């Protein structure tokens, strides 16, 4: 039946009793390794809510905040970032890699770009360098790096590549909101 709480537990241990999970506020338990299709189905059900219980859609925290391009090759990361951004009041477009990001930026302007650093074809560092080359002396689009790497020096490497800020994956709503607040003016 539909999930009604906001937490999904990914576990590699023994099964957690459904009653214990519900008592702890956990909507669903999935055993690792999790098939992407099962995780996606659980998240979609979670976001959709219980159709038998009427709910009012959540209002964004800041309506009409601007337009953000999410650049990431992982569909799950795209879904998470898009969900957070839309809740914060941003309009979101998605690109699967640096090449698609460059194409999107050639067609439209964005208030910010969330850029994964490790992607096939054209990674975030190379894409950022090309964006900065194309911008030359014109307006500069804020680029916020998203990386799972917690290696010392990652932040410095992102900034040296021309990125303006850095958030770690998994992306936390508060960290992303804070980074965007530093770079995107409130409308």
C-alpha angles and dihedrals in degrees: 000000000000120000114245104182131070102240132085117188119214108196137174093190131082118309116285114227110252092229091053091048093050091047088055091050095255114144099194139006121212124184117229133273085054120198109235091231091057093047092047091049091050092049093046090051090047093051093044092053127201110324090205092057112065113227134180115235114254113257114230115255092234114017117213095011093155144266123304130188114214112204114191134128094215115085093208092054089049091052094048095047092045092050092050094045095048090049089052088054102259128135108231136208122183133216124187097213145354094281092056089045092056090049091050092048090050090056102040143014122243134199089221143353124221103207127194108211101211112059136134123257097014119013127212095263093053093042091051092050090052092046090052091047091052093047092051106159095346129096114314119229111217110244118198115195120225115198138158090209114109092183116138108255096032092111092049092048091052092049091046089053090058100265116139102211144002137225126182124234132271080058114227118213093230094050093047093047091049093050092048091047088057093054111024117066116228111253 
